[in-house]
Amino acid sequence: MTPDQVKLVQQTFAKVAPISEQAAVIFYDRLFEVAPSVKAMFPADMTEQRRKLMATLAVVVDGLSSLDSILPAASALATRHVAYGAKPEHYPVVGGALLWTLEKGLGEAWTPEVAAAWAAAYGTLSTFMISEAYGKAQAAE
Ligand code: HEM
């Protein structure tokens, strides 16, 4: 990611932060629509889950400026996801739902540059998490 992309991700996430609860609802609705099979992996009451997701995204987005600072936590998060039943092939699906949610939430602020910056951010994070949890060969696929 370029420094400009990091800035774009941070600035646009700040716009979504005030509506983070609704954004999380939209995100999981979208995820379960495009990948109904993953719904059973999550708790029935998603209230806490929505809060945790948005809190973690806030930490990650903040940490993009000094990536090394968040890698240990991202590695631990990736390892916990193996126990949740997450597979490498789920990561692009989650990324798609996340970008879709941001597009809806940001409206006209969702420009091609912003889209590319978020794709780069999610790509960096998910490639690292897959590699930590399943090994480098999987991440390269
Ligand atoms: C970069 C991508 C992702 C981020 C930032 C993320 C974030 C989180 C966070 C913060 C939690 C709360 C629990 C914890 O901290 O361990 C969580 C739980 C969970 N995530 Fe993810 N996640 C990601 C990708 C995925 C993927 C690809 C799947 C696969 C379907 C997935 C499925 C789950 C499930 C099933 C739980 C909760 C299970 C439970 O409470 O029993 N996540 N995720």
Boltz pocket constraint, residues with backbone or C-beta under 6 A from the ligand:
constraints:
  - pocket:
      binder: B
      contacts: [[A, 38], [A, 41], [A, 42], [A, 43], [A, 49], [A, 52], [A, 53], [A, 56], [A, 57], [A, 77], [A, 80], [A, 81], [A, 84], [A, 85], [A, 86], [A, 87], [A, 90], [A, 91], [A, 94], [A, 122], [A, 125], [A, 126], [A, 129]]
      max_distance: 6.0
